[in-house]
């Protein structure tokens, strides 16, 4: 599996802020925000439930990864999807860095990926909701 998630009840904007705050507690900032719903509406006229992709980065850990393999930037930042389900609940899904960074065949990257995964799991768990791996 390449992700893990939690399912929450509440308003998307409030859950998004809770997510950003929890990421900050683990040393992550948001580098990118893609509003998929708005983009698809604007470009294709497609109606879609709220759906955003946040690019989360822990600068210290990202620097260690880039020092180990300069091309690892192709796999960064850690994407987090926040989207509304059919029943109105909000799913927050995290890219599993341990799964994705297996593409880089270096032991030190595996250790770093495990550290990032642990931090993202703490973020997910701090949000509550119904978790899935």
C-alpha positions as CSV (number, residue, x, y, z in Angstrom):
1,X,0.0,0.0,0.0
2,X,1.2,3.5,-0.7
3,X,-0.9,5.5,1.7
4,X,-2.6,5.6,5.1
5,X,-5.6,7.7,6.1
6,X,-8.2,8.8,8.6
7,X,-11.9,9.5,8.1
8,X,-13.4,12.5,10.0
9,X,-16.7,14.2,10.6
10,X,-16.7,18.0,10.3
11,X,-16.2,20.9,8.0
12,X,-13.4,20.6,5.4
13,X,-11.9,24.0,6.2
14,X,-11.7,23.2,9.9
15,X,-10.2,19.8,9.3
16,X,-7.7,21.3,6.9
17,X,-6.6,23.8,9.5
18,X,-6.4,21.0,12.1
19,X,-4.2,19.0,9.7
20,X,-1.9,22.0,9.0
21,X,-1.5,22.6,12.7
22,X,-0.8,18.9,13.4
23,X,1.8,18.8,10.6
24,X,3.4,21.9,12.0
25,X,3.8,20.2,15.4
26,X,5.8,17.5,13.6
27,X,8.0,20.0,11.8
28,X,6.2,20.1,8.5
29,X,5.2,23.1,6.5
30,X,2.9,23.3,3.4
31,X,4.9,24.1,0.3
32,X,2.1,23.6,-2.2
33,X,-1.6,23.5,-2.3
34,X,-3.6,22.2,-5.3
35,X,-7.3,22.7,-5.2
36,X,-8.2,19.9,-7.5
37,X,-12.0,20.7,-7.3
38,X,-11.5,24.3,-8.5
39,X,-8.9,23.3,-11.2
40,X,-11.1,20.6,-12.7
41,X,-14.1,23.0,-12.7
42,X,-12.1,25.8,-14.3
43,X,-10.3,23.7,-16.9
44,X,-12.9,21.0,-17.7
45,X,-16.2,22.2,-16.3
46,X,-16.3,19.1,-14.1
47,X,-18.2,19.3,-10.8
48,X,-16.3,17.4,-8.1
49,X,-16.5,17.2,-4.3
50,X,-14.0,19.3,-2.4
51,X,-10.5,17.8,-3.0
52,X,-7.1,19.3,-2.2
53,X,-3.5,18.0,-2.4
54,X,-1.1,19.6,0.1
55,X,2.6,19.2,-0.4
56,X,4.1,18.8,3.1
57,X,7.8,19.2,3.8
58,X,10.0,18.9,6.9
59,X,13.0,21.0,5.8
60,X,15.5,19.2,8.0
61,X,14.5,15.7,6.8
62,X,14.2,16.9,3.2
63,X,17.7,18.3,3.4
64,X,19.1,15.0,4.7
65,X,17.3,13.1,1.9
66,X,18.7,15.5,-0.8
67,X,22.2,15.2,0.6
68,X,21.9,11.4,0.4
69,X,20.5,11.5,-3.2
70,X,20.1,14.8,-5.0
71,X,17.5,13.4,-7.4
72,X,15.2,12.4,-4.5
73,X,13.5,15.7,-5.0
74,X,11.5,13.9,-7.7
75,X,9.7,12.1,-4.9
76,X,9.2,15.1,-2.6
77,X,7.3,16.7,-0.9
78,X,5.0,14.3,1.0
79,X,1.6,14.7,-0.5
80,X,-1.4,14.8,1.8
81,X,-4.9,14.6,0.2
82,X,-7.9,16.0,2.0
83,X,-11.2,15.2,0.3
84,X,-14.9,15.0,0.9
85,X,-16.5,11.6,0.7
86,X,-20.0,10.9,-0.7
87,X,-21.5,10.9,2.8
88,X,-20.0,14.3,3.6
89,X,-17.2,12.9,5.8
90,X,-13.7,14.1,5.2
91,X,-10.8,11.7,4.4
92,X,-7.3,12.8,5.1
93,X,-4.9,10.5,3.2
94,X,-1.1,10.6,3.6
95,X,1.5,9.3,1.1
96,X,3.5,6.6,2.8
97,X,7.1,7.7,2.5
98,X,8.4,4.3,3.4
99,X,6.6,2.7,0.5
100,X,7.4,5.5,-2.0
101,X,11.0,5.9,-1.0
102,X,11.7,2.2,-1.5
103,X,12.3,3.3,-5.1
104,X,15.6,4.7,-3.8
105,X,17.8,1.8,-3.0
106,X,19.9,3.2,-0.1
107,X,19.8,2.0,3.5
108,X,20.1,5.6,4.9
109,X,17.0,6.6,2.9
110,X,15.1,3.7,4.3
111,X,15.8,5.0,7.8
112,X,14.9,8.5,6.9
113,X,11.6,7.3,5.3
114,X,10.7,5.4,8.4
115,X,11.3,8.6,10.5
116,X,9.0,10.6,8.1
117,X,6.4,7.9,8.2
118,X,6.4,7.9,12.0
119,X,5.9,11.6,12.1
120,X,3.0,11.5,9.5
121,X,1.4,8.6,11.4
122,X,1.5,10.7,14.6
123,X,-0.2,13.5,12.6
124,X,-2.9,11.1,11.4
125,X,-3.4,9.7,14.9
126,X,-3.6,13.1,16.5
127,X,-6.5,14.0,14.3
128,X,-8.7,11.2,15.5
129,X,-11.3,9.7,13.3
130,X,-11.5,6.2,11.8
131,X,-8.0,5.3,10.7
132,X,-6.9,2.9,7.9
133,X,-3.6,1.7,6.7
